[in-house]
Amino acid sequence: MVELIIGVLLGISIVLLAIKTGFDKDSSFYPVLLIAIAFYYVLFAFQANNTYEIIFETSIALLFSVIAILGHHRNLKIVGIALVFHGIYDLFQGNIVFSTNPPQWWPLFCLGVDVTLGIWLLWTSSKHLKTK
């Protein structure tokens, strides 16, 4: 449970830093975060040194990347929803087809970060952020 709390606190810190620096005004900020977050499991797959896991996780990361790009061009709420879904994916990733052996604390930590960022983006995308 501590992992989840730390993840939420990191998500809040990312949001506050984005606000302080003005990055949150750029409609590409959260899509780029989603792309970076999605590729962490590719790193874990390379560490596991399993070709099938690398292919699977790269496919998932590319899917989230396409969603991030579409969300950037259409509506940032799509990116917010994708961030929340990625957090849910984190919880179940080890039970889906492969287990790339991320650190034991990773699923709850990443759930906290992803869902915090996703909820923030869903709330602010209609109020503060420009969508294309």
Chimera marker file (.cmm) of the C-alpha trace (Angstrom):
<marker_set name="trace">
<marker id="1" x="0.000" y="0.000" z="0.000" r="1" g="1" b="0" radius="0.5"/>
<marker id="2" x="2.955" y="2.328" z="0.623" r="1" g="1" b="0" radius="0.5"/>
<marker id="3" x="3.878" y="1.910" z="-3.052" r="1" g="1" b="0" radius="0.5"/>
<marker id="4" x="0.479" y="3.227" z="-4.091" r="1" g="1" b="0" radius="0.5"/>
<marker id="5" x="0.770" y="6.260" z="-1.813" r="1" g="1" b="0" radius="0.5"/>
<marker id="6" x="4.254" y="7.047" z="-3.125" r="1" g="1" b="0" radius="0.5"/>
<marker id="7" x="2.972" y="6.690" z="-6.701" r="1" g="1" b="0" radius="0.5"/>
<marker id="8" x="0.113" y="9.106" z="-6.020" r="1" g="1" b="0" radius="0.5"/>
<marker id="9" x="2.531" y="11.566" z="-4.402" r="1" g="1" b="0" radius="0.5"/>
<marker id="10" x="4.846" y="11.326" z="-7.422" r="1" g="1" b="0" radius="0.5"/>
<marker id="11" x="1.879" y="11.872" z="-9.754" r="1" g="1" b="0" radius="0.5"/>
<marker id="12" x="0.905" y="14.972" z="-7.777" r="1" g="1" b="0" radius="0.5"/>
<marker id="13" x="4.528" y="16.170" z="-7.865" r="1" g="1" b="0" radius="0.5"/>
<marker id="14" x="4.640" y="15.758" z="-11.653" r="1" g="1" b="0" radius="0.5"/>
<marker id="15" x="1.432" y="17.772" z="-11.995" r="1" g="1" b="0" radius="0.5"/>
<marker id="16" x="2.696" y="20.533" z="-9.682" r="1" g="1" b="0" radius="0.5"/>
<marker id="17" x="6.030" y="20.701" z="-11.514" r="1" g="1" b="0" radius="0.5"/>
<marker id="18" x="4.205" y="20.869" z="-14.845" r="1" g="1" b="0" radius="0.5"/>
<marker id="19" x="2.070" y="23.741" z="-13.560" r="1" g="1" b="0" radius="0.5"/>
<marker id="20" x="5.065" y="25.583" z="-12.086" r="1" g="1" b="0" radius="0.5"/>
<marker id="21" x="7.106" y="25.298" z="-15.296" r="1" g="1" b="0" radius="0.5"/>
<marker id="22" x="4.189" y="25.904" z="-17.637" r="1" g="1" b="0" radius="0.5"/>
<marker id="23" x="4.623" y="22.482" z="-19.264" r="1" g="1" b="0" radius="0.5"/>
<marker id="24" x="0.961" y="21.752" z="-18.553" r="1" g="1" b="0" radius="0.5"/>
<marker id="25" x="0.026" y="24.460" z="-21.064" r="1" g="1" b="0" radius="0.5"/>
<marker id="26" x="1.610" y="22.429" z="-23.859" r="1" g="1" b="0" radius="0.5"/>
<marker id="27" x="-0.860" y="19.904" z="-25.248" r="1" g="1" b="0" radius="0.5"/>
<marker id="28" x="1.961" y="17.435" z="-25.945" r="1" g="1" b="0" radius="0.5"/>
<marker id="29" x="3.135" y="17.162" z="-22.317" r="1" g="1" b="0" radius="0.5"/>
<marker id="30" x="0.766" y="14.431" z="-21.113" r="1" g="1" b="0" radius="0.5"/>
<marker id="31" x="0.840" y="12.432" z="-24.371" r="1" g="1" b="0" radius="0.5"/>
<marker id="32" x="4.651" y="12.314" z="-24.163" r="1" g="1" b="0" radius="0.5"/>
<marker id="33" x="4.382" y="11.158" z="-20.535" r="1" g="1" b="0" radius="0.5"/>
<marker id="34" x="2.015" y="8.368" z="-21.595" r="1" g="1" b="0" radius="0.5"/>
<marker id="35" x="4.452" y="7.230" z="-24.289" r="1" g="1" b="0" radius="0.5"/>
<marker id="36" x="7.396" y="7.219" z="-21.857" r="1" g="1" b="0" radius="0.5"/>
<marker id="37" x="5.393" y="5.389" z="-19.186" r="1" g="1" b="0" radius="0.5"/>
<marker id="38" x="4.227" y="2.762" z="-21.670" r="1" g="1" b="0" radius="0.5"/>
<marker id="39" x="7.773" y="1.851" z="-22.666" r="1" g="1" b="0" radius="0.5"/>
<marker id="40" x="8.918" y="0.906" z="-19.147" r="1" g="1" b="0" radius="0.5"/>
<marker id="41" x="7.650" y="-2.642" z="-19.644" r="1" g="1" b="0" radius="0.5"/>
<marker id="42" x="9.774" y="-2.909" z="-22.787" r="1" g="1" b="0" radius="0.5"/>
<marker id="43" x="12.782" y="-2.216" z="-20.564" r="1" g="1" b="0" radius="0.5"/>
<marker id="44" x="11.648" y="-4.936" z="-18.148" r="1" g="1" b="0" radius="0.5"/>
<marker id="45" x="11.186" y="-7.317" z="-21.086" r="1" g="1" b="0" radius="0.5"/>
<marker id="46" x="14.751" y="-6.661" z="-22.258" r="1" g="1" b="0" radius="0.5"/>
<marker id="47" x="15.966" y="-7.328" z="-18.721" r="1" g="1" b="0" radius="0.5"/>
<marker id="48" x="14.086" y="-10.644" z="-18.794" r="1" g="1" b="0" radius="0.5"/>
<marker id="49" x="15.854" y="-11.340" z="-22.112" r="1" g="1" b="0" radius="0.5"/>
<marker id="50" x="12.805" y="-13.005" z="-23.650" r="1" g="1" b="0" radius="0.5"/>
<marker id="51" x="12.075" y="-12.274" z="-27.311" r="1" g="1" b="0" radius="0.5"/>
<marker id="52" x="8.359" y="-12.981" z="-27.003" r="1" g="1" b="0" radius="0.5"/>
<marker id="53" x="8.025" y="-10.632" z="-24.035" r="1" g="1" b="0" radius="0.5"/>
<marker id="54" x="9.937" y="-7.930" z="-25.896" r="1" g="1" b="0" radius="0.5"/>
<marker id="55" x="7.607" y="-8.250" z="-28.891" r="1" g="1" b="0" radius="0.5"/>
<marker id="56" x="4.490" y="-8.318" z="-26.713" r="1" g="1" b="0" radius="0.5"/>
<marker id="57" x="5.477" y="-5.355" z="-24.529" r="1" g="1" b="0" radius="0.5"/>
<marker id="58" x="6.676" y="-3.342" z="-27.526" r="1" g="1" b="0" radius="0.5"/>
<marker id="59" x="3.296" y="-3.947" z="-29.187" r="1" g="1" b="0" radius="0.5"/>
<marker id="60" x="1.459" y="-2.749" z="-26.075" r="1" g="1" b="0" radius="0.5"/>
<marker id="61" x="3.739" y="0.311" z="-25.792" r="1" g="1" b="0" radius="0.5"/>
<marker id="62" x="3.185" y="1.147" z="-29.453" r="1" g="1" b="0" radius="0.5"/>
<marker id="63" x="-0.580" y="0.835" z="-28.950" r="1" g="1" b="0" radius="0.5"/>
<marker id="64" x="-0.435" y="3.319" z="-26.063" r="1" g="1" b="0" radius="0.5"/>
<marker id="65" x="1.795" y="5.551" z="-28.216" r="1" g="1" b="0" radius="0.5"/>
<marker id="66" x="-0.758" y="5.591" z="-31.040" r="1" g="1" b="0" radius="0.5"/>
<marker id="67" x="-3.490" y="6.401" z="-28.514" r="1" g="1" b="0" radius="0.5"/>
<marker id="68" x="-1.318" y="9.223" z="-27.098" r="1" g="1" b="0" radius="0.5"/>
<marker id="69" x="-0.773" y="10.684" z="-30.569" r="1" g="1" b="0" radius="0.5"/>
<marker id="70" x="-4.464" y="10.436" z="-31.441" r="1" g="1" b="0" radius="0.5"/>
<marker id="71" x="-5.386" y="12.015" z="-28.124" r="1" g="1" b="0" radius="0.5"/>
<marker id="72" x="-2.930" y="14.823" z="-28.716" r="1" g="1" b="0" radius="0.5"/>
<marker id="73" x="-4.526" y="15.624" z="-32.073" r="1" g="1" b="0" radius="0.5"/>
<marker id="74" x="-8.163" y="14.985" z="-31.176" r="1" g="1" b="0" radius="0.5"/>
<marker id="75" x="-8.854" y="15.379" z="-27.464" r="1" g="1" b="0" radius="0.5"/>
<marker id="76" x="-6.615" y="15.150" z="-24.398" r="1" g="1" b="0" radius="0.5"/>
<marker id="77" x="-9.352" y="13.287" z="-22.547" r="1" g="1" b="0" radius="0.5"/>
<marker id="78" x="-8.358" y="10.263" z="-24.638" r="1" g="1" b="0" radius="0.5"/>
<marker id="79" x="-4.873" y="10.526" z="-23.119" r="1" g="1" b="0" radius="0.5"/>
<marker id="80" x="-6.348" y="10.840" z="-19.621" r="1" g="1" b="0" radius="0.5"/>
<marker id="81" x="-8.420" y="7.699" z="-20.134" r="1" g="1" b="0" radius="0.5"/>
<marker id="82" x="-5.380" y="5.871" z="-21.541" r="1" g="1" b="0" radius="0.5"/>
<marker id="83" x="-3.304" y="6.834" z="-18.496" r="1" g="1" b="0" radius="0.5"/>
<marker id="84" x="-5.965" y="5.382" z="-16.199" r="1" g="1" b="0" radius="0.5"/>
<marker id="85" x="-6.121" y="2.212" z="-18.318" r="1" g="1" b="0" radius="0.5"/>
<marker id="86" x="-2.335" y="1.925" z="-18.223" r="1" g="1" b="0" radius="0.5"/>
<marker id="87" x="-2.513" y="2.037" z="-14.433" r="1" g="1" b="0" radius="0.5"/>
<marker id="88" x="-5.014" y="-0.811" z="-14.529" r="1" g="1" b="0" radius="0.5"/>
<marker id="89" x="-2.746" y="-2.657" z="-16.981" r="1" g="1" b="0" radius="0.5"/>
<marker id="90" x="0.048" y="-2.322" z="-14.411" r="1" g="1" b="0" radius="0.5"/>
<marker id="91" x="-2.010" y="-4.249" z="-11.883" r="1" g="1" b="0" radius="0.5"/>
<marker id="92" x="-2.714" y="-7.146" z="-14.220" r="1" g="1" b="0" radius="0.5"/>
<marker id="93" x="0.352" y="-7.142" z="-16.489" r="1" g="1" b="0" radius="0.5"/>
<marker id="94" x="2.013" y="-10.024" z="-14.634" r="1" g="1" b="0" radius="0.5"/>
<marker id="95" x="-1.092" y="-12.167" z="-15.166" r="1" g="1" b="0" radius="0.5"/>
<marker id="96" x="-1.429" y="-11.365" z="-18.875" r="1" g="1" b="0" radius="0.5"/>
<marker id="97" x="0.409" y="-13.661" z="-21.270" r="1" g="1" b="0" radius="0.5"/>
<marker id="98" x="3.903" y="-12.794" z="-19.947" r="1" g="1" b="0" radius="0.5"/>
<marker id="99" x="5.552" y="-11.623" z="-16.773" r="1" g="1" b="0" radius="0.5"/>
<marker id="100" x="8.481" y="-9.333" z="-17.455" r="1" g="1" b="0" radius="0.5"/>
<marker id="101" x="9.374" y="-9.396" z="-13.760" r="1" g="1" b="0" radius="0.5"/>
<marker id="102" x="9.184" y="-5.736" z="-12.838" r="1" g="1" b="0" radius="0.5"/>
<marker id="103" x="10.092" y="-4.971" z="-9.223" r="1" g="1" b="0" radius="0.5"/>
<marker id="104" x="7.474" y="-6.276" z="-6.802" r="1" g="1" b="0" radius="0.5"/>
<marker id="105" x="6.472" y="-2.741" z="-5.786" r="1" g="1" b="0" radius="0.5"/>
<marker id="106" x="6.074" y="-1.549" z="-9.397" r="1" g="1" b="0" radius="0.5"/>
<marker id="107" x="2.389" y="-2.378" z="-10.144" r="1" g="1" b="0" radius="0.5"/>
<marker id="108" x="0.923" y="-0.409" z="-7.224" r="1" g="1" b="0" radius="0.5"/>
<marker id="109" x="3.448" y="2.410" z="-7.593" r="1" g="1" b="0" radius="0.5"/>
<marker id="110" x="2.752" y="2.822" z="-11.294" r="1" g="1" b="0" radius="0.5"/>
<marker id="111" x="-1.003" y="2.507" z="-10.701" r="1" g="1" b="0" radius="0.5"/>
<marker id="112" x="-0.730" y="5.486" z="-8.350" r="1" g="1" b="0" radius="0.5"/>
<marker id="113" x="1.251" y="7.598" z="-10.812" r="1" g="1" b="0" radius="0.5"/>
<marker id="114" x="-0.814" y="6.709" z="-13.890" r="1" g="1" b="0" radius="0.5"/>
<marker id="115" x="-4.249" y="7.101" z="-12.324" r="1" g="1" b="0" radius="0.5"/>
<marker id="116" x="-3.292" y="10.367" z="-10.623" r="1" g="1" b="0" radius="0.5"/>
<marker id="117" x="-2.032" y="11.820" z="-13.911" r="1" g="1" b="0" radius="0.5"/>
<marker id="118" x="-5.028" y="10.446" z="-15.815" r="1" g="1" b="0" radius="0.5"/>
<marker id="119" x="-7.614" y="11.825" z="-13.413" r="1" g="1" b="0" radius="0.5"/>
<marker id="120" x="-5.877" y="15.206" z="-13.347" r="1" g="1" b="0" radius="0.5"/>
<marker id="121" x="-5.806" y="15.336" z="-17.128" r="1" g="1" b="0" radius="0.5"/>
<marker id="122" x="-9.455" y="14.321" z="-17.419" r="1" g="1" b="0" radius="0.5"/>
<marker id="123" x="-10.417" y="17.041" z="-14.961" r="1" g="1" b="0" radius="0.5"/>
<marker id="124" x="-8.268" y="19.785" z="-16.467" r="1" g="1" b="0" radius="0.5"/>
<marker id="125" x="-8.465" y="18.987" z="-20.175" r="1" g="1" b="0" radius="0.5"/>
<marker id="126" x="-11.882" y="20.568" z="-20.405" r="1" g="1" b="0" radius="0.5"/>
<marker id="127" x="-10.912" y="23.563" z="-18.252" r="1" g="1" b="0" radius="0.5"/>
<marker id="128" x="-7.290" y="24.559" z="-18.688" r="1" g="1" b="0" radius="0.5"/>
<marker id="129" x="-5.528" y="22.686" z="-21.457" r="1" g="1" b="0" radius="0.5"/>
<marker id="130" x="-5.851" y="23.399" z="-25.130" r="1" g="1" b="0" radius="0.5"/>
<marker id="131" x="-6.810" y="20.427" z="-27.238" r="1" g="1" b="0" radius="0.5"/>
<marker id="132" x="-6.205" y="20.365" z="-30.928" r="1" g="1" b="0" radius="0.5"/>
<link id1="1" id2="2" r="1" g="1" b="0" radius="0.2"/>
<link id1="2" id2="3" r="1" g="1" b="0" radius="0.2"/>
<link id1="3" id2="4" r="1" g="1" b="0" radius="0.2"/>
<link id1="4" id2="5" r="1" g="1" b="0" radius="0.2"/>
<link id1="5" id2="6" r="1" g="1" b="0" radius="0.2"/>
<link id1="6" id2="7" r="1" g="1" b="0" radius="0.2"/>
<link id1="7" id2="8" r="1" g="1" b="0" radius="0.2"/>
<link id1="8" id2="9" r="1" g="1" b="0" radius="0.2"/>
<link id1="9" id2="10" r="1" g="1" b="0" radius="0.2"/>
<link id1="10" id2="11" r="1" g="1" b="0" radius="0.2"/>
<link id1="11" id2="12" r="1" g="1" b="0" radius="0.2"/>
<link id1="12" id2="13" r="1" g="1" b="0" radius="0.2"/>
<link id1="13" id2="14" r="1" g="1" b="0" radius="0.2"/>
<link id1="14" id2="15" r="1" g="1" b="0" radius="0.2"/>
<link id1="15" id2="16" r="1" g="1" b="0" radius="0.2"/>
<link id1="16" id2="17" r="1" g="1" b="0" radius="0.2"/>
<link id1="17" id2="18" r="1" g="1" b="0" radius="0.2"/>
<link id1="18" id2="19" r="1" g="1" b="0" radius="0.2"/>
<link id1="19" id2="20" r="1" g="1" b="0" radius="0.2"/>
<link id1="20" id2="21" r="1" g="1" b="0" radius="0.2"/>
<link id1="21" id2="22" r="1" g="1" b="0" radius="0.2"/>
<link id1="22" id2="23" r="1" g="1" b="0" radius="0.2"/>
<link id1="23" id2="24" r="1" g="1" b="0" radius="0.2"/>
<link id1="24" id2="25" r="1" g="1" b="0" radius="0.2"/>
<link id1="25" id2="26" r="1" g="1" b="0" radius="0.2"/>
<link id1="26" id2="27" r="1" g="1" b="0" radius="0.2"/>
<link id1="27" id2="28" r="1" g="1" b="0" radius="0.2"/>
<link id1="28" id2="29" r="1" g="1" b="0" radius="0.2"/>
<link id1="29" id2="30" r="1" g="1" b="0" radius="0.2"/>
<link id1="30" id2="31" r="1" g="1" b="0" radius="0.2"/>
<link id1="31" id2="32" r="1" g="1" b="0" radius="0.2"/>
<link id1="32" id2="33" r="1" g="1" b="0" radius="0.2"/>
<link id1="33" id2="34" r="1" g="1" b="0" radius="0.2"/>
<link id1="34" id2="35" r="1" g="1" b="0" radius="0.2"/>
<link id1="35" id2="36" r="1" g="1" b="0" radius="0.2"/>
<link id1="36" id2="37" r="1" g="1" b="0" radius="0.2"/>
<link id1="37" id2="38" r="1" g="1" b="0" radius="0.2"/>
<link id1="38" id2="39" r="1" g="1" b="0" radius="0.2"/>
<link id1="39" id2="40" r="1" g="1" b="0" radius="0.2"/>
<link id1="40" id2="41" r="1" g="1" b="0" radius="0.2"/>
<link id1="41" id2="42" r="1" g="1" b="0" radius="0.2"/>
<link id1="42" id2="43" r="1" g="1" b="0" radius="0.2"/>
<link id1="43" id2="44" r="1" g="1" b="0" radius="0.2"/>
<link id1="44" id2="45" r="1" g="1" b="0" radius="0.2"/>
<link id1="45" id2="46" r="1" g="1" b="0" radius="0.2"/>
<link id1="46" id2="47" r="1" g="1" b="0" radius="0.2"/>
<link id1="47" id2="48" r="1" g="1" b="0" radius="0.2"/>
<link id1="48" id2="49" r="1" g="1" b="0" radius="0.2"/>
<link id1="49" id2="50" r="1" g="1" b="0" radius="0.2"/>
<link id1="50" id2="51" r="1" g="1" b="0" radius="0.2"/>
<link id1="51" id2="52" r="1" g="1" b="0" radius="0.2"/>
<link id1="52" id2="53" r="1" g="1" b="0" radius="0.2"/>
<link id1="53" id2="54" r="1" g="1" b="0" radius="0.2"/>
<link id1="54" id2="55" r="1" g="1" b="0" radius="0.2"/>
<link id1="55" id2="56" r="1" g="1" b="0" radius="0.2"/>
<link id1="56" id2="57" r="1" g="1" b="0" radius="0.2"/>
<link id1="57" id2="58" r="1" g="1" b="0" radius="0.2"/>
<link id1="58" id2="59" r="1" g="1" b="0" radius="0.2"/>
<link id1="59" id2="60" r="1" g="1" b="0" radius="0.2"/>
<link id1="60" id2="61" r="1" g="1" b="0" radius="0.2"/>
<link id1="61" id2="62" r="1" g="1" b="0" radius="0.2"/>
<link id1="62" id2="63" r="1" g="1" b="0" radius="0.2"/>
<link id1="63" id2="64" r="1" g="1" b="0" radius="0.2"/>
<link id1="64" id2="65" r="1" g="1" b="0" radius="0.2"/>
<link id1="65" id2="66" r="1" g="1" b="0" radius="0.2"/>
<link id1="66" id2="67" r="1" g="1" b="0" radius="0.2"/>
<link id1="67" id2="68" r="1" g="1" b="0" radius="0.2"/>
<link id1="68" id2="69" r="1" g="1" b="0" radius="0.2"/>
<link id1="69" id2="70" r="1" g="1" b="0" radius="0.2"/>
<link id1="70" id2="71" r="1" g="1" b="0" radius="0.2"/>
<link id1="71" id2="72" r="1" g="1" b="0" radius="0.2"/>
<link id1="72" id2="73" r="1" g="1" b="0" radius="0.2"/>
<link id1="73" id2="74" r="1" g="1" b="0" radius="0.2"/>
<link id1="74" id2="75" r="1" g="1" b="0" radius="0.2"/>
<link id1="75" id2="76" r="1" g="1" b="0" radius="0.2"/>
<link id1="76" id2="77" r="1" g="1" b="0" radius="0.2"/>
<link id1="77" id2="78" r="1" g="1" b="0" radius="0.2"/>
<link id1="78" id2="79" r="1" g="1" b="0" radius="0.2"/>
<link id1="79" id2="80" r="1" g="1" b="0" radius="0.2"/>
<link id1="80" id2="81" r="1" g="1" b="0" radius="0.2"/>
<link id1="81" id2="82" r="1" g="1" b="0" radius="0.2"/>
<link id1="82" id2="83" r="1" g="1" b="0" radius="0.2"/>
<link id1="83" id2="84" r="1" g="1" b="0" radius="0.2"/>
<link id1="84" id2="85" r="1" g="1" b="0" radius="0.2"/>
<link id1="85" id2="86" r="1" g="1" b="0" radius="0.2"/>
<link id1="86" id2="87" r="1" g="1" b="0" radius="0.2"/>
<link id1="87" id2="88" r="1" g="1" b="0" radius="0.2"/>
<link id1="88" id2="89" r="1" g="1" b="0" radius="0.2"/>
<link id1="89" id2="90" r="1" g="1" b="0" radius="0.2"/>
<link id1="90" id2="91" r="1" g="1" b="0" radius="0.2"/>
<link id1="91" id2="92" r="1" g="1" b="0" radius="0.2"/>
<link id1="92" id2="93" r="1" g="1" b="0" radius="0.2"/>
<link id1="93" id2="94" r="1" g="1" b="0" radius="0.2"/>
<link id1="94" id2="95" r="1" g="1" b="0" radius="0.2"/>
<link id1="95" id2="96" r="1" g="1" b="0" radius="0.2"/>
<link id1="96" id2="97" r="1" g="1" b="0" radius="0.2"/>
<link id1="97" id2="98" r="1" g="1" b="0" radius="0.2"/>
<link id1="98" id2="99" r="1" g="1" b="0" radius="0.2"/>
<link id1="99" id2="100" r="1" g="1" b="0" radius="0.2"/>
<link id1="100" id2="101" r="1" g="1" b="0" radius="0.2"/>
<link id1="101" id2="102" r="1" g="1" b="0" radius="0.2"/>
<link id1="102" id2="103" r="1" g="1" b="0" radius="0.2"/>
<link id1="103" id2="104" r="1" g="1" b="0" radius="0.2"/>
<link id1="104" id2="105" r="1" g="1" b="0" radius="0.2"/>
<link id1="105" id2="106" r="1" g="1" b="0" radius="0.2"/>
<link id1="106" id2="107" r="1" g="1" b="0" radius="0.2"/>
<link id1="107" id2="108" r="1" g="1" b="0" radius="0.2"/>
<link id1="108" id2="109" r="1" g="1" b="0" radius="0.2"/>
<link id1="109" id2="110" r="1" g="1" b="0" radius="0.2"/>
<link id1="110" id2="111" r="1" g="1" b="0" radius="0.2"/>
<link id1="111" id2="112" r="1" g="1" b="0" radius="0.2"/>
<link id1="112" id2="113" r="1" g="1" b="0" radius="0.2"/>
<link id1="113" id2="114" r="1" g="1" b="0" radius="0.2"/>
<link id1="114" id2="115" r="1" g="1" b="0" radius="0.2"/>
<link id1="115" id2="116" r="1" g="1" b="0" radius="0.2"/>
<link id1="116" id2="117" r="1" g="1" b="0" radius="0.2"/>
<link id1="117" id2="118" r="1" g="1" b="0" radius="0.2"/>
<link id1="118" id2="119" r="1" g="1" b="0" radius="0.2"/>
<link id1="119" id2="120" r="1" g="1" b="0" radius="0.2"/>
<link id1="120" id2="121" r="1" g="1" b="0" radius="0.2"/>
<link id1="121" id2="122" r="1" g="1" b="0" radius="0.2"/>
<link id1="122" id2="123" r="1" g="1" b="0" radius="0.2"/>
<link id1="123" id2="124" r="1" g="1" b="0" radius="0.2"/>
<link id1="124" id2="125" r="1" g="1" b="0" radius="0.2"/>
<link id1="125" id2="126" r="1" g="1" b="0" radius="0.2"/>
<link id1="126" id2="127" r="1" g="1" b="0" radius="0.2"/>
<link id1="127" id2="128" r="1" g="1" b="0" radius="0.2"/>
<link id1="128" id2="129" r="1" g="1" b="0" radius="0.2"/>
<link id1="129" id2="130" r="1" g="1" b="0" radius="0.2"/>
<link id1="130" id2="131" r="1" g="1" b="0" radius="0.2"/>
<link id1="131" id2="132" r="1" g="1" b="0" radius="0.2"/>
</marker_set>
